[in-house]
Structures are given as C-alpha cells and as structure tokens.
C-alpha cells in the first residue's frame, strides 16, 4: 500500500492537461523499461477530459501506441453502440485517432455482446481475459498495470464500486457484475478493489466543488465499505489529481501548490 500523494491544480482544464502530460511520460517510461505499457482507463467527465487533453497534446506522438494495452476499470452494461458507454466516449475523445493494436484494446462486453444480458458472465469473461494477459512477474490474476485511473464520484464511488453495495465488499473476484447501482444505468461491470490494488500506480481524478466532500472523506482515513475511494491505492504510488474546488475540504498543509 502506498501513501496518497496529492496534487492540486488551479482548475479542471489545467488539471486535465497536466494529467495528460503526466500520463504520456509514464507510458514512455514504461515502454522504455519493458517494451510495452498497460493502462486502465476511466470514464466520467474527468477521465474523458484527460483523454481529450491527451488528444490535443503535441507530445502524444512520443508514445509508441501499438505497444500499449488499454483496459477499463468499469463499464455501463449497455448496447455496444450506446454513446453512454465509457468505451464509446473514450474512442470519440482519443482512441479512434491513435494507431492502436486492436488486439491490445480490451473493452468490457456490451449488453448485446456474446454474453447477452448476463452481466455476471460478461464480468467473468473479462476476469479471464485479464488473467490471460498476466506474466509470472505480476504475481496475481491481473496484470500489474502501469497506471490505473479512477474518477471519484460525489458519493465517493470509484469504478462502479458504490458505498455499501456487495461489489465493494468483494475480496476474491477481480471483476464483478454490479446490480442496482444508485446512478443510471443500474447494471454495470467493474474491477474490484483487489484488482485495482494490483496496479503499480493508481490515479484518482476529481474536479469541481461537488467532489470536495468525497475527497475529504476518502483522505480522512474512512473505511472503504462506506467510502470506496479510500480503498483505492497502488503498490508503488497513489496519486490524487485535483483542482482547487475539489480540494477545498482538505487542510492546506496536506498538499503543496502545483500551479498559480
């Protein structure tokens, strides 16, 4: 478990640009060290905002895009062509403009996919796909992702792990079907906390005053069942990327200034 590091930016636009630059650097470093990189994407306004900022960055060409594996932390269990799917939004914001290897892009199944409406079967299939991608050095059933990104909800949820629901209590499985989520759609697929914690680095993204209470709770030592974001951390680094509004509930001494 790595202690959280906090970086606060002036506003959400600067946060997205800085996070995109940070991600490019991390991917390039991983590819230099091991020949490839593995990243878990997140949806939501901050996750997609980061991808859009990356799309506009002149530094994006520093990445060897065919040598990266892309995974998702969660997905809305909707038909494949639904624009509300995290995959669809990521493709529109960035992925369709990149020379990716299609075999190394790993979306979660849609509700009209090979498993039909059986979200639990779709989750089990994604868990099996993750396990097939592991190498002995990973020491577990999921890859040791270089970066796993998570948006933080106003209710403190991350991925589709909502407070008090069964998915956030899961300790064995790496991917679960989520039933009865408190925000639409109610049916989802999500990585579990054990899978999230296998990542080398976990980045939690939050911007806006509606996230301030959730950020403060998660960084106050709260329990992960009531505050799922508190249970998300990486093996080497846990990085909270915030704007000033989202950091408003934190003591000022918890973080250094990152921007004017």
N, C-alpha and C positions, 0 to 999 in steps of 0.2 A: 504494500500500500504506500502510495506517495502522498506527501502532504500537499494540500492545494496551494497553487500559486495564482495570484490574482493580477490581471492587467486591466486597467480601466482607460477607455478612450473617450474623447470628447463627445462623440455622438455615434449613432449606429452606422452611418456611412463610413466614417473613418475606421470604426471597428471592423467592418466587413473588408475594407481594403487592406488593413493591417493583418487581419487573419488570413486573407488570401495570400499575401506575401509570405507570411509565416508558413503556410501550408506548402507553397511551392518550394521553399527552402528545405523543409522537412522531407519532401518527396525526393528532391535531388540528392540530399544527403543519404537517404536510404538506398537509392539506386546506385550511388557511388560505392556504398559499403557492401551491398549484397546483390546488386544487379537488377533488383526489382523493388517495388513498394506495394504496400497494402493499406488501403484507406476505407474507412466506413463512413458513409455519407448520412446526413440527417436532412429532414425536411423542415417545414416551418419557415417563417419569414426570415429568421436569421441564418438558417442553414442555406436556403436558396439565395439569400442576399450575398452570402460569401461566395457561392458558385458564380453568381452574376459578376461579382467583382473580379473573380479569377478570370472569367471570360474576357474582361476588358483590360487585363494586365499584360503589358508587353513582355513581362518575364515568364509568361506561361509557356513559351517555347523552350525554356530551359529544361522542362520536364520531358523525359522520353515516354510519351503517353502509351505506346504499345506495351510497355513493360510495367504496367501498374494493374493491380487487381482492385476493383471497386465493389464494395458491399454496401448494404443498407442496414441501419440499426432498427428500423421498423418500417411498416408499410400499412396503408389503409387497404383493407381487403375489398377492393372494388374491381370492376371490369378493367381489362388491360388498356382500353382507350379512354379511361376516365381521367380528366385533367387534374383531379384532386389527388391522384396517386403521387407519392414522393418521387417515384421513378420518372413519371411524365414531366414533373416540374424540373427535375434535375437535368433531364435531357434537353428541355427547352432552354434552360438557363446556361448550360455549358456543354453537356456531354456530346450532343449532336454535332458540335463544332470541332471536336477533337478526333485525332486519328487513333482511336482506341482499338484494342483487340477485342472483338465481340465475345470471344470465349472467356475473357477475363473481366467481363462486366456481369455482375451476379444480382439481378433484381429478384425480389421476392415474388412469389406466384400471385397472379390475379385471381379474382373470384370466378372468372370464366376460363381459367387455365386448366392444366392437366388434372388438378385435384377437384375441380368443380367448386362447389360451395363448402367443401370440407376444409375449414381453416386449420384444423389441428393436423390434418395430413399434409397440408401445404407447409406448416411450420416444421414438421418432422422432416420433410424433404429438404428444407433449407438447412436444417441442422446437419443432415447427412452431406449436403454439398460443402458446408464449412469443414466438416471433418475430413472429407476427401482432399481438401486443399492444404491440410496441415503437413508439416515436416517434423521429424523427430525432435528438432530443437524447440518446437512450440510447447512440448510437454503438456498437451491437453487436447481437447476435442475441437478447438477452434484455432485459427491462425493467431499468432502474436501480432496483431495489426500494428502498423507503424503509427497511425493516428486514427482514433475513433471519435467522431464529432457528435455532439448531442445538443439539441436545443432544450432549454429549460422552460417548462410551462408555468403559468401563473399559479397553478396548483402544486407545483414542484415536480410534476411528472417529467421523466426523460424517456426517450424512445416512446413505446406505448406502455410503459410501466407506471400505472396510476396509484396514488396513495391507497393503501389498504386492500387493493384487489389481489387476487391469487397470483397473478403474474409476477408481482414484485416480491412475493414470498418464495418463488421458485429457487431451489438450490441445486438441482441436479441437471435439468434440461438446459440447453443453450438457446433454444428458440421455442417460443410458445405461441399458440393462438390466443388472442385476447377477446373475451366475450363481455359485452356490457360495458364498454368504455364510456366514461361520463361525458365525452365530447364526440360528436359525429365524425366518421361513422363508428358505430359501436363495436364492429368486428374488425380486428387488426392482427398483424403478425409482428412479433417483437423479439429482439435479442433479450436475454435475461441478464441480471446483474453478474452472474458468473462469467458469461461470455464477454460482457463489457469490460470486466476487470482483467481479462486476458490481454488487453491492448497495452502496448508499450506506453502510449500517451493517450489520455482521454482529455478532450477539449470540450468544455461546456460553454455554450454561447447564450447570452441573454442581453437584450437591449429593450429599453422602454421602462417607464415608471410602473407599468403593470407587472413587471417581473421583480421589482425591488423586494417585496416581502418574501417571495420564493427564494431569491438569492440569499437573503439574510438568514432565513431558516436553514437552508442547506449548509451554510457555512458556520452555523452556531453549534454544531455537534448534535443535531437532531437525529433521530433514528430513521433508517432507510425505509421501513414499512410505512411510516407516516409521511416521510419526506424522501421519495425515491432518489432525487438528485444528490442527496447526502451519501448514497451508496455507490455512486459512480466515480471510479478512480482508476488510474493506470498503474502499471507495475513500475514505470520509471518516472512518469510525470502526470500530474493532474493540473490542468490549466483552465482557469476561469477567465473567459474573454468577455468583458462587459463594457457597456457605455455608462456615462455618469448617472443617467437616470436609473439604470438597473442596480447600480452600486450605492444608491442613495441611503439604503438602510444599513450599510456597513460602517464600522468605525474607521475613520480616516487613516489611522495608523496601520490598518491591515494591508494597504497597498501603496506602492509608490506611484507618482504621476507618470502616465505614459505619453500624454500629449497635452498641449496647451488648451 
